[in-house]
Amino acid sequence: MIIINGKTIDLATGELNQHGETQQLEPKVLAVLTVLYQANGMLVSQQTLLDTVWPNTVVAPNALQRCITQLRKHLADDDKTLIQTFAKRGYRLQVPTTTPRLKTTRSLPKPRSIAMIAVALLIILSLIWLQFSSPQQLLSVSKISPLTYQPSAEQQGSTFNQQLVYVNKTGNTSQLIWLNQTSGEERILHQSAHYLGVASFAADGETLLIAEQVFTEEDKESKKCSQIILLAVKNNSDPRIVSPCMSAQISQVYWLNQTKAIFLANNQLSTISLTAPHSQVTLNLTDDIAKIAHFTLSDQQLVISGQTATGQNSLWFLTPHTNDGFTLSHKINLTYDVFSASAAVKLTDNKWLQSHLNTLYVYCDAELCGQTPLATQATITLTAKLNPKTLLATSILKNAAITHRHWQEQQWQAKHILTSEFLERSAQFQPNGQAIAFISNRTGTEQLWLNQNTTAQNPKQLTFADPVHDYIWQADGQALWFLTAKGLYQLTLTAPEKITHHPLKTAISDLMQHVEDKDNNWLLVKTQAGSQLASVNLKTADLTLLNVVDVAWAQALDASRIIFATIKHPYLQLLSDNSTSPITELADIKLQWRFYLRHQQLYIPDKQTRIWRYDFTKRSKVQLGHYDADSFLTTDFQGAPLQMLSDTPKASQTNLVAISLTGLTP
């Protein structure tokens, strides 16, 4: 029993009593109240409420807002002081965290009353047990405090005792900064074009390893490679290069022991001798690791975040054995995409943490034992532990506009649309219509929105549950297909709007095109495992793998002909009857990012900032001016009238923050 604003509420039955009158709360309204009450006065994000009250469910628009409105009516919260709204973040129930004691009479209770009291006590004890045994109550975040304040990007932090090393990036230059957190002393350790991953301290804290990206000129063309360098912390001596410069990008390196390092490159973990740079040895890991997103080595325990061949996201925990090898200790299957999560961070001997979409997940031994939201508009990526009660993370507060350009007087005329303080991306024109769909984090997580045209400034939110990773318009413009961590969905826009889940047998990561004719209704997609080109039959849910791996982007002319480019070969090719061939007229065009097929014409931005239109009927190409820094990430083209949409990165604030934890026993 709890009392709020003079009203007695039974959280077990949903009965609300005042002045002898009883009202029954709806189940979802009661569930929302329970979550807010158990947060003990802390802010609860919209996403946490949706995930808790409507687990594994796509909810109707405004479902959560309706429950909040009903609660306020039941609690007579007319001035909205009991249930406080934090715009774009969530809600907080502002009531005492202790349950008030109800008045009782001195007369002896009747037998039936005794039974009712006993039942009530059991319910209260059960609620108390649930509150303290529930994973969500295992830890909470008391505050997120900035550690650095510069306008430049300060990121990729790592620590050793009171030493903090991080990357300060300005334009095309990155500096590796050393900071003594006790004295405040600070200095530049090294400077490079780009650092990869976080710095790894040696066991004595006097030297560190980090990977850097190097640009070279070869045959009048800029080439890039990555290498591992060793730096002394106490002096500014020249770095020692301890690996050859590799074409494969090194994403992270750690000390394995005093003479060897372990690093991730090209989806493989390898060891290298610090005194013999060419002595690389690829590690043989457990067979079910198909794709590695991150790895962490702490106190000789190796934790790998990755995916299996079927696309299952997992954490693998391995322990060392002889000859620098590792043996699998245990494995945890995850419900979120590891490629949008942080690397795992060790908190205590049996507790590991990982951040994903501003939620902190806690793993105890071999299972998930808690999670808590990070209530901030910035994107938080966990990088290290400062102490058993404080975490180190990178905070990125992004702002991006969607740029609309139209072709007029032989040049592109531009303007920003949907300008806001939030991250807006991936805008696409509606086929056979005027609307523009896009992804925005206006409500705290990335959701699908719809703008009626290029000039309107009052977009409509379309999705309200799990964050949307990717989407594509249906060919007729009457529906949208989108991906979340829970799978593929179709959102029909004809009244009444409806969201339908389409279970798939194989996990996919990118939606590139919807194709529909009298015989076919399918999606052109990329698989999570291996980035393989594939088609999904929307009638049968069957996925057919096509003969292209590491695909960058693709568009289908019809069911038998697909144009594609791969990550390693960014030139357009044609896949027909399971064989590939170059497109002769486009052989010299190196793809910038993506290309788009509209009415049998290809629109292709290239690496030389040119935009091309290629007509398949005439087999001819024509240049359509150039793109600039505001439109190099083109998200869609429309042929008549000729116009395009682009993601335009704007100023963002990137700094290091400290996350203070409570309720977690080290």
Buried (B, 14 or more C-beta within 10 A) or exposed (E): BBBBEEBBBBBBEBBBBBEEEEEEBBEBBBBBBBBBBBBBEBBBBBBBBBBBBBEEBBBBBEBBEBBBBBBBEBBEBEEEEBBBEBEBBBBBBEBEEEBEEEEEEEEEEEEEEEEEEEEBEEBBEEBEEEBEEEBBBBBBBEEBEEBBEEEBBBBBBBBBEEBBBBBBBEEEEBBBBBBEBEEEEEEEBBEBEBBBBBBBBBEEBEBBBBBBBBEEEEEEEEEEBBBBBBBBBEEEEEBBBBBEBBEEBBBBBBBBBEEBBBBBBEBEBBBBBBEEBEEBBEBEBEEBBBBBBBBBBBEEBBBBBBBBBEBBBBBBBBEBEEEEEBEBBEBBEBEBBBBBBBBBBBBEEEBBBBBBBBBBBBBBEEEBBBBBBBBBBBBBBBBBBBEEBEBBBBBBBBBBBBBBBBBEEEEBEBEEBBBBEBBBBBBBBBBEBEBBBBBBBBBBBBBBBBBBEBEBEEBEBBBBBBBBBBBBBBBEBBBBBBBBBBBBBBBBBEEEEEBEBEEBEBBBBBBBBBBEEEEBBBBBBBBBBBBBBBBBEBEEEEBEEBEBBEBBBBBBBEEEEBBBBBEEBBBBBBBBEEEEEEBEBBEEBBBBBBBBBBEEBBBBBBEEBBBBBBBBEEEEBEEBEBBBEBBBBBBBBBBEEBBBBBBBBBEBBBBBBBBBBEBBEE
